[in-house]
């Protein structure tokens, strides 16, 4: 599905992540899934810049370096060997507190872990059975954080 006129082409974001990680969406080491096509990003006229976000190499930050540009965080299958070596702090199906914190605010609500992971690892969580899963970082057993900048 093509982006409407006036918005950035999201296939270029997927291509930037694939070029950076060396693997396509859905492949080991690549993006977990393509960028959500519902996103409406301002056009970027400069080449996109990709870099690892976090120490686990399981998220890629794609940014538009234009003045007033945007940043987008894309979950990858990451370094599975590093995550599997650490003991899980959260189990799949476990009830967790999902906290969203930014500059001067924090909100939280109960949710469910859809994957197991160690402290510092990124997993999918959801707030209800019908909710769309989101990625969150495990802060400690029972608590996951969705950072907002």
C-alpha positions as CSV (number, residue, x, y, z in Angstrom):
1,X,0.0,0.0,0.0
2,X,1.5,3.3,-1.1
3,X,1.7,6.3,1.2
4,X,-0.7,9.2,0.4
5,X,1.0,12.2,-1.2
6,X,2.8,14.5,1.2
7,X,4.0,11.7,3.5
8,X,7.3,9.8,3.6
9,X,7.5,6.5,1.8
10,X,7.7,3.9,4.5
11,X,9.3,1.3,2.2
12,X,12.4,3.4,2.4
13,X,12.4,3.0,6.2
14,X,12.1,-0.8,5.8
15,X,14.9,-0.7,3.2
16,X,17.1,1.4,5.6
17,X,16.6,-1.1,8.4
18,X,17.3,-4.1,6.1
19,X,20.5,-2.4,4.8
20,X,21.7,-1.6,8.3
21,X,20.9,-5.1,9.8
22,X,21.8,-7.1,6.7
23,X,18.5,-9.0,6.9
24,X,14.9,-8.3,5.7
25,X,11.8,-8.0,7.8
26,X,10.8,-11.3,9.3
27,X,14.3,-12.8,8.8
28,X,16.7,-13.6,11.7
29,X,18.5,-10.4,12.7
30,X,16.1,-8.2,10.7
31,X,13.0,-6.2,11.6
32,X,10.4,-8.3,13.4
33,X,7.9,-6.9,11.0
34,X,7.6,-4.2,8.3
35,X,6.9,-0.6,9.6
36,X,3.2,0.0,10.2
37,X,1.8,1.4,7.0
38,X,-0.7,3.5,9.0
39,X,2.2,5.8,10.1
40,X,2.2,9.3,8.5
41,X,5.7,10.7,8.6
42,X,6.7,14.1,7.2
43,X,8.8,13.8,4.0
44,X,12.5,13.4,4.6
45,X,14.7,14.9,1.9
46,X,18.0,13.7,3.3
47,X,19.2,10.1,3.3
48,X,17.8,8.2,6.4
49,X,20.3,7.4,9.2
50,X,20.1,4.1,11.0
51,X,21.8,3.1,14.2
52,X,21.4,0.6,17.0
53,X,19.2,1.8,19.9
54,X,20.1,0.1,23.2
55,X,22.8,-2.3,24.1
56,X,21.0,-5.5,23.1
57,X,21.0,-4.8,19.3
58,X,17.3,-5.5,19.2
59,X,16.0,-2.1,18.1
60,X,17.1,0.1,15.2
61,X,16.6,3.9,15.4
62,X,15.9,5.3,12.0
63,X,16.0,9.1,11.8
64,X,15.5,11.8,9.3
65,X,18.4,14.3,9.7
66,X,16.4,17.2,8.1
67,X,15.7,20.1,10.5
68,X,12.7,19.2,12.5
69,X,13.1,15.6,11.3
70,X,11.6,12.5,13.0
71,X,12.9,9.4,14.7
72,X,11.4,5.9,14.5
73,X,12.3,2.8,16.5
74,X,12.0,-0.5,14.7
75,X,12.2,-3.8,16.7
76,X,14.5,-6.5,15.3
77,X,15.0,-10.1,16.2
78,X,18.2,-8.8,17.7
79,X,21.0,-10.8,19.2
80,X,19.1,-13.9,20.3
81,X,22.2,-15.5,21.7
82,X,22.8,-12.6,24.1
83,X,19.2,-12.6,25.3
84,X,18.9,-16.4,25.6
85,X,22.0,-16.5,27.9
86,X,20.4,-14.3,30.5
87,X,17.8,-15.8,32.8
88,X,14.2,-14.7,32.0
89,X,12.8,-12.0,34.3
90,X,9.4,-12.2,32.6
91,X,7.6,-15.3,31.4
92,X,5.3,-15.5,28.4
93,X,1.7,-15.0,29.5
94,X,2.7,-13.4,32.8
95,X,0.9,-10.3,34.1
96,X,3.1,-7.3,34.0
97,X,2.8,-3.5,34.7
98,X,3.2,-1.6,31.5
99,X,4.7,1.9,32.2
100,X,4.9,4.7,29.7
101,X,7.3,7.4,30.9
102,X,8.4,10.6,29.3
103,X,9.7,14.0,30.3
104,X,7.6,15.1,33.3
105,X,5.0,12.3,33.1
106,X,4.4,8.6,33.7
107,X,1.4,6.4,33.3
108,X,1.0,2.7,33.8
109,X,-1.6,-0.1,33.5
110,X,-1.7,-3.8,33.8
111,X,-0.9,-6.0,30.8
112,X,0.3,-9.4,29.6
113,X,3.7,-10.4,28.3
114,X,3.5,-12.1,25.0
115,X,7.1,-13.3,25.1
116,X,9.6,-14.2,27.8
117,X,12.8,-12.2,28.3
118,X,15.6,-11.1,30.6
119,X,16.0,-7.7,32.4
120,X,16.9,-5.2,29.7
121,X,15.4,-7.3,26.9
122,X,12.6,-6.1,24.6
123,X,9.4,-8.1,24.4
124,X,5.9,-7.7,23.0
125,X,3.2,-6.9,25.5
126,X,-0.5,-6.1,25.3
127,X,-3.0,-4.3,27.6
128,X,-5.9,-6.6,26.8
129,X,-6.7,-9.7,24.7
130,X,-7.9,-7.6,21.8
131,X,-5.2,-4.9,22.0
132,X,-2.4,-4.6,19.4
133,X,0.9,-5.8,20.9
134,X,3.6,-3.2,21.5
135,X,7.3,-3.5,22.3
136,X,8.5,-2.7,25.8
137,X,11.8,-3.1,27.7
138,X,11.9,-5.3,30.8
139,X,12.9,-3.0,33.7
140,X,12.6,-5.7,36.4
141,X,10.4,-8.8,37.0
142,X,6.8,-7.7,36.5
143,X,7.6,-4.2,35.1
144,X,8.1,-3.3,31.5
145,X,8.8,0.3,30.2
146,X,7.7,1.9,26.9
147,X,10.1,4.9,26.7
148,X,8.8,8.1,25.2
149,X,11.2,10.9,24.2
